């Protein structure tokens, strides 16, 4: 899983938690309450590949459509990741600054 992907997903999760209701996300995606909780805790293997990729893609499209190009199928396939239990670290440690660097190549 790339650090670019981790930064983007972390930023989207924080944005959702700050300004978008869980109910809205569940209406716009096919995520169950448990799947949404797992995804937002950083567990991208909440369902088998490729379903985790497509559900996460729906989630990101509902929150920040401009960032969808940073989401690649290989980030979700357990066979391409070294650590099968890898989780995204969702913190308040200025992910927006990292995201600006990625988007604007600063």
GIDA-V389378 format. One record per residue. N is the residue number from 1. RES is the residue in one small letter. SS is DSSP state (h for helix, s for strand, l for the rest). Layout:
{{N | RES | SS} {N | RES | SS}}
This chain:
{{1 | x | l} {2 | x | l} {3 | x | h} {4 | x | h} {5 | x | h} {6 | x | h} {7 | x | h} {8 | x | h} {9 | x | h} {10 | x | h} {11 | x | h} {12 | x | h} {13 | x | h} {14 | x | h} {15 | x | h} {16 | x | h} {17 | x | h} {18 | x | h} {19 | x | h} {20 | x | l} {21 | x | l} {22 | x | h} {23 | x | h} {24 | x | h} {25 | x | h} {26 | x | h} {27 | x | h} {28 | x | h} {29 | x | l} {30 | x | l} {31 | x | l} {32 | x | l} {33 | x | h} {34 | x | h} {35 | x | h} {36 | x | h} {37 | x | h} {38 | x | h} {39 | x | h} {40 | x | h} {41 | x | l} {42 | x | l} {43 | x | s} {44 | x | l} {45 | x | l} {46 | x | l} {47 | x | l} {48 | x | l} {49 | x | l} {50 | x | l} {51 | x | h} {52 | x | h} {53 | x | h} {54 | x | h} {55 | x | h} {56 | x | h} {57 | x | h} {58 | x | h} {59 | x | h} {60 | x | h} {61 | x | h} {62 | x | h} {63 | x | h} {64 | x | l} {65 | x | h} {66 | x | h} {67 | x | h} {68 | x | h} {69 | x | h} {70 | x | h} {71 | x | l} {72 | x | l} {73 | x | h} {74 | x | h} {75 | x | h} {76 | x | l} {77 | x | l} {78 | x | h} {79 | x | h} {80 | x | h} {81 | x | l} {82 | x | l} {83 | x | l} {84 | x | l} {85 | x | l} {86 | x | l} {87 | x | s} {88 | x | l} {89 | x | l} {90 | x | l} {91 | x | l} {92 | x | l} {93 | x | l} {94 | x | l} {95 | x | h} {96 | x | h} {97 | x | h} {98 | x | h} {99 | x | h} {100 | x | h} {101 | x | h} {102 | x | h} {103 | x | h} {104 | x | h} {105 | x | l} {106 | x | l}}
